[in-house]
């Protein structure tokens, strides 16, 4: 039998209940072992549902030392990631951290320092790095199938309820770190290069109650006269797509960022001699990333989406915040690209059933209730 990595879920919010906790059942090398929560209803109902033990936040260090877990999945609000990840790594417990990895460059560096001194592994939860369509696009772009890549444009938007934790905790809970991380990470991995300039414009809908710019457009400059643009929003209807243009071909992907039992990420490839559709079946994206991370732990191989990959996104998110505040173009120091995604990272685990929003326990759903 394959040894199974025992995971504790840190924070039982929407993403944990809706996706990670069901998805882990699709793996053959991972199991749910514990839940960390401050909510008595979640502690009772979720622990009972999954047959696991619930721990309070003030018991976290005791859990890390208990011998009952091998890894944590940290899905707290972004500004709380650092403490739980660092404590886990310092205790020799592997950490799968939701993205963005932190809510400041200083906290990102603290995580990387903990990763460097630990004998445990850190992976940032870029679930699309283990999704077949995305992995195919990344690897084809990097080997030159589409020619020299010249531009990238993307839109990723949705309606978000102001009462949700994402709706009132400032920039680092807002649309750029939450949603903009997806097109940002995609374009970095498609281009295989890091941006050198960042410029952002934000707007606020006067009829909404967010305490940050709820719609933001970002322009990134790269070497070689290449540009990338993306727009993300918490205040419009759902939209998700990206277009990558090269000298030999262009691709248009939609859906491209979301997950779910019915979501099969696909793309259209256009060349001078015709159009080709590349359609992929839905997979359990959370099961995929957990299977991959557990394999890395079991085989003692550093995961691709490590702390440096997370930090390269984080420095752009920080630059967007500074550009929004100043109205200026922010210049970035040249940086070496992170490790490339490889084709063997793609998994095809069948989707697990997800609870409906009204079945979530003690959660204010992210989408506004109509």
Secondary structure as UniProt FT lines:
FT   STRAND          5..10
FT   HELIX           14..15
FT   HELIX           16..20
FT   HELIX           21..23
FT   HELIX           24..26
FT   STRAND          30..36
FT   HELIX           40..50
FT   STRAND          53..55
FT   HELIX           57..59
FT   HELIX           60..64
FT   STRAND          71..74
FT   HELIX           78..80
FT   HELIX           81..90
FT   TURN            91..92
FT   STRAND          94..97
FT   HELIX           105..117
FT   STRAND          122..124
FT   HELIX           127..130
FT   HELIX           132..142
FT   TURN            143..146
FT   STRAND          149..159
FT   TURN            162..163
FT   HELIX           165..167
FT   HELIX           171..173
FT   HELIX           176..180
FT   HELIX           181..191
FT   STRAND          197..203
FT   TURN            206..207
FT   STRAND          215..222
FT   TURN            223..225
FT   STRAND          226..233
FT   STRAND          235..246
FT   STRAND          250..253
FT   TURN            261..262
FT   STRAND          267..271
FT   TURN            272..273
FT   STRAND          274..278
FT   HELIX           285..299
FT   HELIX           307..326
FT   STRAND          330..331
FT   HELIX           343..345
FT   HELIX           357..359
//
